[in-house]
Every structure is written in structure tokens, then in C-alpha cells.
């Protein structure tokens, strides 16, 4: 008796075995016997019923043959995805990237308008204090929410404030009021800077999502072309 590799999954088995002990694929080198009057049973691939399954989809659990396994586009928990799940993931990814590109573009355009309006006001008369204040207020519009979000207190700081309030209840209201007032003032002062930072960030996101979208659409086209050539769709 000699050991050979299964032609489907590569598992070692006896050259006398009628089928692979792992995937059930028939052994072409085995000598047929009278007991093998019927086609040996094997677990079929969900996409190609004529082929034995050698893996399962990491998402839906459907059976996959060697061809489906080798041509999968993605792995989930180190398990291949079946053709249907691959297409579903690609379509969801493309939809997400389109949304990310659309919103980053809208934000970039709006923030750019605010920045250019503020810059135009200053350029009208750089020495005029009213123009500087007006430009600062205009520029603050785009970064006000980001500025306040950046000044949000951490959970540790909130816990420390709560402990201090319990130990010094008479100072708690005053300290909380002053802290809130300080954050508002600082947020307004730094809002124009956040406007510029947000504009740059959204430009980077727009370029990045556009590049990723083109790549995802190319992968989708190539994969669907492969499936059509195999007759799977």
C-alpha cells in the first residue's frame, strides 16, 4: 500500500482507498470493486454540485469546492467566502466608499467656501479690525462643533470632577460653571483653526475614498468577469 495525495483537497490517503477520507472525492487510482456499484457519496459544493466540497464559507457556512476556495477574494477569520458572499461584501464596500466620498466632498466644498469667504474679508482691508473680527467669526462657523468636540472632557476627568464635588460640594457649582464658560471661550477662539484643519482632513478623505472606490470597483468587475466565465452568474 502506498500513500497518495487527494486531487481535490491534497489530504494524504491510501492508494487503495475508494474515496478521500476528508472530502469524499473519488480516488481515480483505486481499483473498482463490486461493492462500489453506486457513485460514492460526497458533500457537494453549493455553487458547483458536481464537485466535492473542501471548505465552508466563513460568512454563511455554505460548502465550497477547491475552485471556489482558491478564487475567493476575501477571508473571514481565515476562512474563504463563497461567491455570493464575496459579491455581497464587494457591493457593500462600494456603497460605503461612495457614501464616504460623497460626504467628504460636500464637507470639503462647504468648508472651502467658508475659508475663502473669511480670507476675502481680510484681504479687503487687512488693517481694519472689524474685517479681522468678521473674518474670524465667519471662519468659526465651519469649525465650531469640531472645536467643542476636541475640548470634550475624558471619562477620567469627569470622574475626578465628581469626586471633587462630593468632597467640596460648596465649590462644585462654581467650578462646573467656570469650566463650561472656559470651554466655550476656548472653543470659539480656536474654531477657525479647526475649520482649516477640517477642510484639509476632508480633502484627504475625499482623495483617499476616491482611490479606494476605484480599486474596489475594479476588483468587483474582475471577480464578476471570472464568475461569468465559469458560468456561476
C-alpha positions as CSV (number, residue, x, y, z in Angstrom):
1,X,0.0,0.0,0.0
2,X,1.3,3.5,-0.8
3,X,0.2,7.0,0.2
4,X,-1.1,9.5,-2.4
5,X,-2.5,13.0,-2.2
6,X,-6.2,13.7,-2.9
7,X,-6.6,15.5,-6.2
8,X,-9.2,17.8,-4.6
9,X,-8.1,18.8,-1.1
10,X,-4.5,17.4,-1.0
11,X,-5.1,15.1,2.0
12,X,-2.8,12.0,2.1
13,X,-4.7,8.7,1.8
14,X,-4.1,5.1,0.8
15,X,-3.9,4.4,-3.0
16,X,-6.4,1.6,-2.3
17,X,-9.0,3.9,-0.8
18,X,-12.0,4.4,-3.0
19,X,-12.7,8.0,-1.7
20,X,-10.8,10.7,0.2
21,X,-11.5,10.3,4.0
22,X,-11.7,14.1,4.3
23,X,-13.6,15.5,1.4
24,X,-15.1,12.3,-0.1
25,X,-13.6,12.9,-3.6
26,X,-13.2,9.6,-5.6
27,X,-9.8,8.1,-6.0
28,X,-9.1,7.7,-9.7
29,X,-6.2,5.2,-9.0
30,X,-8.3,2.8,-6.9
31,X,-9.4,-0.4,-8.5
32,X,-13.3,-0.5,-8.6
33,X,-14.9,-3.3,-6.6
34,X,-18.4,-4.8,-6.8
35,X,-19.3,-3.0,-3.6
36,X,-18.7,0.3,-5.5
37,X,-21.7,-0.2,-7.8
38,X,-23.0,3.2,-6.9
39,X,-21.4,6.6,-7.2
40,X,-19.6,7.3,-3.8
41,X,-21.3,10.0,-1.8
42,X,-19.5,13.3,-1.1
43,X,-20.6,16.7,0.2
44,X,-21.2,18.8,-2.9
45,X,-20.2,22.4,-3.4
46,X,-23.1,24.8,-3.1
47,X,-22.1,26.6,-6.3
48,X,-20.8,23.5,-8.3
49,X,-22.8,20.5,-7.2
50,X,-20.7,18.2,-9.3
51,X,-17.6,19.0,-7.3
52,X,-16.8,17.9,-3.7
53,X,-16.6,20.5,-1.0
54,X,-13.3,21.1,0.6
55,X,-14.1,24.2,2.7
56,X,-17.0,26.1,4.1
57,X,-17.8,29.8,3.7
58,X,-16.6,31.9,6.6
59,X,-19.8,34.0,6.4
60,X,-22.8,31.9,5.5
61,X,-21.3,28.4,6.1
62,X,-22.2,27.1,2.6
63,X,-20.0,24.3,1.1
64,X,-17.2,25.3,-1.2
65,X,-15.2,23.3,-3.7
66,X,-11.5,23.7,-4.4
67,X,-12.1,26.1,-7.3
68,X,-14.3,28.4,-5.2
69,X,-11.8,28.3,-2.3
70,X,-8.8,29.1,-4.5
71,X,-10.5,32.0,-6.2
72,X,-12.1,33.7,-3.2
73,X,-11.5,37.4,-3.0
74,X,-11.7,37.7,0.8
75,X,-11.1,35.7,4.0
76,X,-13.2,36.0,7.2
77,X,-11.5,34.5,10.3
78,X,-9.0,32.8,7.9
79,X,-11.9,31.1,6.1
80,X,-12.7,31.8,2.4
81,X,-16.0,33.4,1.3
82,X,-18.3,31.8,-1.2
83,X,-19.0,33.6,-4.5
84,X,-22.3,35.1,-3.2
85,X,-20.8,36.4,0.0
86,X,-17.8,37.8,-2.0
87,X,-20.2,39.7,-4.2
88,X,-22.3,40.9,-1.2
89,X,-19.2,42.2,0.6
90,X,-17.9,43.9,-2.6
91,X,-21.2,45.7,-3.2
92,X,-21.5,46.8,0.4
93,X,-17.9,48.1,0.3
94,X,-18.5,50.0,-2.9
95,X,-21.7,51.5,-1.4
96,X,-19.8,52.6,1.8
97,X,-17.0,54.1,-0.2
98,X,-19.4,56.0,-2.4
99,X,-21.1,57.5,0.7
100,X,-17.8,58.4,2.3
101,X,-16.6,60.1,-0.9
102,X,-19.9,62.0,-1.3
103,X,-20.0,63.3,2.2
104,X,-16.3,64.2,2.4
105,X,-16.7,66.1,-0.9
106,X,-19.7,68.0,0.4
107,X,-18.0,68.9,3.6
108,X,-14.8,69.9,1.8
109,X,-16.7,72.2,-0.6
110,X,-18.7,73.9,2.2
111,X,-15.6,74.4,4.4
112,X,-13.6,75.7,1.5
113,X,-16.3,78.3,0.8
114,X,-16.2,79.4,4.4
115,X,-12.4,79.7,4.4
116,X,-12.3,81.6,1.1
117,X,-15.1,84.0,2.4
118,X,-13.1,84.7,5.6
119,X,-9.9,85.1,3.5
120,X,-11.7,87.5,1.2
121,X,-12.9,89.7,4.1
122,X,-9.4,90.0,5.5
123,X,-7.9,90.8,2.0
124,X,-10.4,93.6,1.6
125,X,-8.7,95.6,4.3
126,X,-6.1,93.7,6.4
127,X,-5.6,96.7,8.7
128,X,-9.3,97.0,9.6
129,X,-10.1,95.4,12.9
130,X,-13.8,94.9,12.0
131,X,-12.7,92.9,9.0
132,X,-10.5,90.7,11.1
133,X,-13.2,90.1,13.6
134,X,-15.7,89.5,10.9
135,X,-13.4,87.0,9.1
136,X,-12.7,85.3,12.4
137,X,-16.5,84.9,13.1
138,X,-17.1,83.6,9.5
139,X,-14.2,81.1,9.8
140,X,-15.5,79.9,13.2
141,X,-18.8,78.6,11.6
142,X,-17.1,75.6,10.0
143,X,-15.0,74.5,13.0
144,X,-17.3,75.4,16.0
145,X,-18.6,71.8,16.5
146,X,-15.2,70.2,15.9
147,X,-13.6,72.7,18.3
148,X,-16.1,71.8,21.1
149,X,-15.7,68.1,20.4
150,X,-11.9,68.5,20.8
151,X,-12.4,70.1,24.2
152,X,-14.7,67.3,25.5
153,X,-13.6,66.1,28.9
154,X,-12.4,62.5,29.2
155,X,-14.1,59.9,31.5
156,X,-11.2,60.2,33.9
157,X,-11.5,63.9,34.2
158,X,-15.3,63.6,34.7
159,X,-14.7,61.1,37.5
160,X,-12.2,63.4,39.1
161,X,-14.7,66.3,39.0
162,X,-17.4,64.1,40.5
163,X,-15.1,63.1,43.4
164,X,-14.1,66.7,44.0
165,X,-17.7,67.7,44.0
166,X,-18.5,65.2,46.7
167,X,-15.6,66.4,48.8
168,X,-16.3,70.1,48.2
169,X,-20.0,70.5,47.4
170,X,-19.9,74.2,48.0
171,X,-17.4,74.8,45.2
172,X,-19.0,72.3,42.8
173,X,-21.5,74.6,41.0
174,X,-19.0,77.4,40.7
175,X,-16.2,75.2,39.3
176,X,-18.6,73.5,36.8
177,X,-19.9,76.9,35.6
178,X,-16.4,78.3,35.2
179,X,-15.2,75.1,33.4
180,X,-18.2,75.3,31.0
181,X,-17.6,79.0,30.3
182,X,-13.9,78.5,29.7
183,X,-14.5,75.7,27.3
184,X,-17.0,77.9,25.3
185,X,-14.5,80.7,25.1
186,X,-11.6,78.5,24.1
187,X,-13.8,76.7,21.6
188,X,-14.8,79.9,19.9
189,X,-11.3,81.2,19.8
190,X,-9.9,78.0,18.2
191,X,-12.9,77.4,15.9
192,X,-11.3,79.0,12.8
193,X,-8.2,76.8,13.3
194,X,-10.4,73.7,13.4
195,X,-12.2,74.9,10.3
196,X,-8.9,74.9,8.4
197,X,-7.9,71.5,9.9
198,X,-11.3,70.0,9.0
199,X,-11.0,71.3,5.4
200,X,-7.7,69.6,5.0
201,X,-8.9,66.4,6.6
202,X,-12.0,66.2,4.3
203,X,-9.8,66.8,1.3
204,X,-7.6,63.9,2.3
205,X,-10.7,61.7,3.0
206,X,-12.1,62.7,-0.4
207,X,-8.9,61.7,-2.3
208,X,-8.5,58.5,-0.2
209,X,-12.1,57.3,-0.6
210,X,-12.0,58.1,-4.4
211,X,-8.8,56.0,-4.8
212,X,-10.3,53.1,-2.7
213,X,-13.5,53.3,-4.7
214,X,-11.8,52.9,-8.0
215,X,-9.8,49.9,-6.6
216,X,-13.0,48.3,-5.2
217,X,-14.9,48.8,-8.5
218,X,-12.0,47.2,-10.4
219,X,-11.9,44.2,-8.1
220,X,-15.7,43.8,-8.4
221,X,-15.5,43.9,-12.2
222,X,-12.7,41.4,-12.4
223,X,-14.4,39.0,-9.9
224,X,-17.8,39.2,-11.7
225,X,-16.0,38.6,-15.0
226,X,-14.4,35.4,-13.5
227,X,-17.8,34.2,-12.3
228,X,-19.3,34.8,-15.7
229,X,-16.5,32.8,-17.4
230,X,-17.2,29.9,-15.1
231,X,-20.9,30.2,-15.6
232,X,-21.7,30.9,-12.0
233,X,-23.7,34.1,-12.7
